Amino acid sequence: MSAILHRSLTGALPVAVRGEGAYLFDRAGKRYLDASGGAAVSCLGHSSPRVIAAVREQVGKMPFAHTSFFTNEPAEELASLLIERAPEGFGAGRVAFVGSGSEAMEVALKLARQAMVERGEPERTRFIARRMSYHGNTLGALSVGGHMQRRALYAPMLMPVSHIAPCHAYRFQDEGETAEAYGRRVADELEAEILRIGPERVAAFVAEPVVGATLGCVTAVPGYFKRIREICDRYGVLLIADEVMCGMGRTGSFFASAFEEICPDIITTAKGLGAGYQPMAAVLVAQSLVDVLSAGTGLLANGHTYMSHPVACAAAVAVIRTIEEDDLLDAVNARGDELREALEARFGQHPHIGDIRGRGLFLALEFVQNRETKEPLPRALRLAETLKVKLQEAGLIAYPSSGTADGSDGDHLLFAPPYIVTSDEIAEMVEITGRVLSDLLPA
């Protein structure tokens, strides 16, 4: 019996013992095609020689140095690489490194609060986010998250946060409404909420440029985020872009915000940053915000033991170098087009698949009871849970989730394969998915 406190206390998980490219192997020798990188983590697959070599070299040279005493070379190099690739307008920003996306969001929220105090506006304590979003599992991150199922147990412990509508055209754009009008309508909910709370009380707005786990790769309509940026600027509210899942090349650019032609004040990123070779996350802070801190205390009022961990930073440097030297952003766009075409060819007319969406190698299927009415599948069917089990039994790791339609009902299946995925592997993942769905949701 396992002594691990697993996510489920019933049943037994296979023991993974080896990774090779896009595949994982368990102790019994069974092979699994990792079509989601776990949770969009393993962007280089499971055996990148350059990243493995970088980790070995750094751990042999210097495994740890506490940031209250030292900086270190891998962290300095990684920070420079990220700032050089940040969205236009980020300027001479700074970066903080922590161990997970949830930690990164906690740092971002605390940093926004500190900036308000040092700006001479200590009454700005409130955050606004979006319904049906996910920003992490620690209490602050869970507070700004808008996923009802994940919040429910801890609701009495969470800080007060306002949640406005997501920008999810498939579900919420009115019939006859243009994309531009829809984007303006839901973006303007932010202004209305700022005015309701009081502009002098709002610190920041938090949003994923591409919504990952909770909605399944939902991109905003054109112009939505530009309007969001305008509203934030008008009322002195910071814009925090959560790119933990959609960043670091997953959508075809190092930063998903670049597609929206905006510059956030703070960007969180993780998952693909360390590519699974080390726990790794980053918080990027624009120069304008750094200037506020520099003119005030000159201190970051928040610290973590494993900040700027040398081995993790060395791994992330190797990840970025590998992505660029192997032209993997181009591969993401090319293979992403190929995967979308394969999904549309196989499932485009499936009676229980209402939408195929996403960007780059970040794509999802949304399941419905009826394609015409978009009626979601009821939560009681537990499709997401069953689909996960059946796909894994068939040798495929993919990422299903529930609550897609309204926070309770509805399911989607997310694909986030490694950037090195081949055409044959794309065909394999679509074939296995089709075979499993034919049993669970017959056409």
Number of C-alpha atoms within 10 A of each C-alpha: 4 8 5 7 7 11 6 8 9 7 6 10 10 10 11 15 11 14 17 13 16 24 21 21 18 15 11 10 12 12 19 20 24 30 28 25 27 17 20 30 24 26 30 25 24 21 16 17 11 14 24 17 13 20 23 15 15 18 14 10 11 11 14 17 16 15 15 10 6 9 15 16 12 21 23 14 14 22 22 16 14 20 20 14 12 23 22 14 14 22 16 15 22 18 22 19 26 25 22 20 27 24 24 28 31 22 25 28 23 16 20 26 23 23 23 25 18 17 14 10 16 15 13 22 19 20 24 25 25 22 21 25 25 27 31 22 17 14 17 23 23 25 26 29 27 25 25 19 13 15 19 10 9 12 14 9 12 16 15 15 18 20 22 19 18 24 26 19 16 14 14 13 17 12 6 8 10 13 17 12 16 22 25 20 16 20 24 18 16 23 18 13 16 25 14 9 13 13 18 17 18 25 28 25 26 25 23 27 25 25 25 26 26 27 29 27 29 25 20 19 18 16 19 21 24 17 20 23 20 15 20 22 12 11 16 16 25 24 23 26 27 30 29 28 30 32 27 26 27 30 25 24 20 23 23 26 24 15 14 18 14 20 22 25 24 27 28 30 28 31 30 30 30 30 27 22 24 21 21 29 28 32 29 25 26 23 18 15 20 20 14 17 21 13 11 14 11 12 10 15 11 10 12 14 12 16 23 31 24 25 26 30 32 27 30 30 22 24 25 23 15 17 21 13 10 12 12 23 22 17 20 27 20 15 23 26 15 18 25 21 14 18 23 16 12 14 21 16 13 19 16 23 22 24 21 22 20 22 21 26 34 28 24 26 24 27 28 24 17 14 16 9 9 19 17 23 22 17 15 9 12 15 21 19 14 12 22 18 14 18 22 16 13 16 20 24 25 25 25 24 22 28 22 23 25 15 19 17 18 27 30 28 26 28 26 29 35 28 28 18 23 15 12 8 18 20 15 16 24 18 15 18 21 17 14 16 18 12 10 13 15 11 12
